[in-house]
Amino acid sequence: MQIIKKIQKNFFQPYKMIRDHKIGIIPLLNIHLGNSKSKRIKEWYKMLNEKHPIFGRYASGTMGLAIIDLNKFNSFTDYENSVRGKDYVTVKCTRCLNRGYTFNVLDRNKYSEEIFSINTSADTRQGKKMKKQYLTAVKDYEQEELTEYYGVFNKEGKLVSYIHLLFTNEAVFIFKLLGHDDYLKDNIMYLMIFKAIEQIFKRREEENYQNLKYIVYDSFFTNSEGLTFFKKRFGFSPNAVKWSID
């Protein structure tokens, strides 16, 4: 019975979000990605606007996206205060740091074996089987345009989690985020997201990133209850989005 209820909840969730958007409960954001001369920007614009096979004229990349509005905060300290004590985000990060974990820039080619180890540390993620692209070892990674890579390392210097951030004109996307299954209990994913958000705030102080307004972390459509709760802890909320490019 519980399984049936979960299936029903996941199936009807997108329709509920469309209804909530129509009646104004889910806000509509207008987000500019950048110049279409950039191949990366053009590809993302196309992907975000691809029509969903079930939901008709609504693209999966335009409805119910998990977003933090950076304009609500004057600084990272303001943001930190908004999650301090809120479901223990800052407490979990402090515990992770106290266990010797650190956050730093990631050279993927230097840690290619450890990336593969992370990818294959669990057969399923959030109840879904790992995609084949993660199950093939890569020795030489090419730099992806507009993308920055960061990792969480244990006290021995082993990479245990990684994240990819795609920086566009007004939004930064969290589009790859994985942690080693053996270390998740140490709250490495809390440290990863928290420090990544701190890095984004630092970027906003630089001239080339001053247009950044939003952090986008996929959607709430197909999340497990645990992942939805995880996103809410960090202040992500569902939004509808109209994307634009030059």
TIBA-672028 format. One record per residue (C-alpha): y, x, z; residue in three letters. Coordinates in steps of 0.1 Angstrom, whole numbers, padded with zeros to 4 digits, always signed. Each point is the difference from the previous one (the first is absolute). Example, Ala and Ser with C-alpha at 12.3 -4.5 7.8 and 13.67 -1.06 7.14 Angstrom:
// TIBA-672028
-0045+0123+0078ALA+0034+0014-0007SER
***
This chain:
// TIBA-672028
+0000+0000+0000MET+0024+0029+0008GLN-0008+0016-0033ILE+0008-0032-0019ILE+0033-0004+0019LYS+0010+0036-0009LYS-0008-0006-0037ILE+0021-0031+0001GLN+0029+0017+0017LYS+0000+0029-0025ASN-0004-0024-0030PHE+0029-0023+0010PHE+0023+0026+0014GLN+0017+0008-0034PRO+0006-0037-0007TYR+0015-0004+0035LYS+0024+0029-0008MET+0010-0016-0033ILE+0007-0032+0018ARG+0020+0018+0027ASP+0020+0018-0026HIS+0008-0033-0018LYS+0013-0015+0032ILE+0020+0031+0010GLY-0022+0013+0028ILE-0008+0032-0019ILE+0032+0016-0012PRO+0006+0012-0036LEU+0011+0036-0004LEU+0015+0015-0032ASN-0011+0036-0002ILE+0011+0025-0027HIS-0027+0026-0007LEU+0020+0024-0022GLY+0002+0011-0036ASN-0026-0010-0025SER+0003+0034-0016LYS-0022+0012+0028SER-0037-0006-0010LYS-0009-0005+0037ARG+0027-0026+0006ILE-0010-0018-0032LYS-0037-0001+0009GLU+0007-0013+0035TRP+0023-0027-0013TYR-0027-0012-0024LYS-0027+0001+0027MET+0021-0019+0026LEU+0008-0027-0026ASN-0035-0005-0014GLU-0009-0037+0002LYS-0027-0008+0026HIS-0032-0015-0015PRO-0001-0028+0026ILE+0036-0006+0011PHE+0015-0008-0034GLY+0036+0012-0006ARG+0000+0018+0034TYR-0008+0037-0003ALA-0019+0015+0029SER+0027+0027+0002GLY+0028-0025+0006THR-0013-0024+0027MET-0007+0007+0036GLY+0007+0037+0000LEU+0001+0018+0034ALA+0035+0014+0002ILE+0023+0017+0026ILE+0037-0006-0007ASP+0016+0034+0008LEU+0035-0015+0000ASN-0008-0017+0033LYS+0001+0034+0017PHE+0028+0025+0003ASN-0024+0029+0006SER-0036+0009+0007PHE+0008-0002+0037THR+0009-0037-0005ASP-0032-0006-0018TYR-0020+0019+0027GLU+0016-0021+0027ASN-0011-0031-0019SER-0037+0010+0002VAL+0002+0017+0034ARG-0023-0019+0024GLY-0006-0026-0028LYS-0038-0001+0000ASP+0001+0037+0011TYR+0008+0016-0034VAL+0019+0029+0016THR-0025+0003+0028VAL-0029+0003-0025LYS+0020+0027-0019CYS+0007+0019+0032THR-0036+0000+0009ARG-0009+0013-0034CYS+0025+0028+0003LEU-0013+0009+0034ASN-0034+0005-0015ARG+0014+0027-0022GLY+0005-0019-0032TYR+0030+0009-0023THR+0017-0015-0030PHE+0011+0022-0029ASN+0004+0004-0037VAL-0033+0000-0019LEU-0010+0024-0028ASP-0028-0020-0015ARG-0015+0029-0019ASN-0003+0020+0032LYS-0018-0028+0018TYR-0019-0015-0029SER-0034+0003+0018GLU+0013-0017+0031GLU+0016-0028-0020ILE-0034-0006-0015PHE-0016+0000+0035SER+0025-0026+0011ILE-0007-0021-0031ASN-0037+0000+0006THR+0000-0003+0038SER-0005-0037-0002ALA-0018-0022-0026ASP+0024-0029+0005THR+0036-0004+0010ARG+0013-0033+0013GLN-0033-0016-0010GLY+0002+0012-0036LYS-0021+0027-0017LYS+0019+0032-0008MET+0011+0002-0037LYS-0018+0024-0022LYS+0032+0021-0005GLN-0002+0010+0036TYR-0036+0011-0002LEU+0004+0027-0025THR+0011+0034+0012ALA+0033+0014-0015VAL+0006+0037+0000LYS+0034+0001-0017ASP+0026-0027+0006TYR+0030-0004-0022GLU+0033-0008+0015GLN+0009-0037-0004GLU+0036-0007-0010GLU+0022-0013+0029LEU-0028+0004+0025THR-0002+0018+0033GLU-0032+0008+0019TYR-0004+0003+0038TYR-0029+0005+0023GLY-0011-0002+0036VAL-0018+0031+0013PHE-0021+0004+0031ASN+0006+0029+0025LYS-0024+0022-0021GLU+0021-0006-0031GLY-0025-0022-0017LYS+0015-0028-0022LEU-0012-0033+0014VAL+0024-0025-0018SER+0023+0000-0030TYR+0027-0022-0015ILE+0018-0002-0033HIS+0036-0012-0002LEU+0015-0011-0033LEU+0038+0001+0001PHE+0018-0023-0024THR+0037-0009-0001ASN+0000-0027+0028GLU-0035+0000+0013ALA-0026+0025+0012VAL-0036-0010-0004PHE-0029+0009+0023ILE-0027-0001-0027PHE-0028+0023+0013LYS-0008+0002+0036LEU-0034+0011+0014LEU-0013+0015+0032GLY-0033+0016+0009HIS-0023-0025+0016ASP-0010+0024+0028ASP+0036+0003+0012TYR+0014-0035-0002LEU-0006-0006+0037LYS+0026+0026+0007ASP+0027-0022-0016ASN+0006+0024-0029ILE+0011-0029-0022MET+0027-0010+0024TYR+0013+0035+0001LEU-0001+0002-0038MET+0020-0032-0007ILE+0025+0007+0028PHE+0007+0035-0012LYS+0001-0010-0036ALA+0027-0026+0008ILE+0019+0027+0019GLU-0002+0021-0031GLN+0014-0028-0021ILE+0029-0004+0023PHE+0007+0037-0004LYS-0001-0003-0038ARG+0026-0028+0002ARG+0025+0026+0013GLU-0003+0019-0032GLU+0022-0007-0030GLU-0028-0008-0024ASN-0016-0026+0024TYR+0030-0019+0013GLN-0010-0031-0020ASN-0032-0004+0019LEU-0001-0034+0017LYS-0037-0010+0004TYR-0034+0013+0009ILE-0029-0018-0018VAL-0035+0002+0013TYR-0021-0021-0024ASP-0003-0037+0009SER-0013-0024+0026PHE-0021-0018-0026PHE-0034+0016+0005THR+0004+0017+0033ASN-0026-0002+0028SER+0014-0014+0032GLU+0000+0035+0015GLY+0021+0015-0029LEU+0025-0029+0001THR+0005+0005+0037PHE+0004+0037-0006PHE+0027-0006-0025LYS+0018-0025+0022LYS+0000+0025+0029ARG+0021+0023-0022PHE+0025-0027-0009GLY-0013-0009-0035PHE+0005-0036-0010SER-0010-0020-0031PRO+0026-0003-0028ASN+0002-0012-0036ALA+0015+0025-0023VAL+0017+0000-0034LYS-0002+0035-0015TRP+0025+0014-0025SER+0004+0033-0020ILE+0027+0013-0022ASP
***
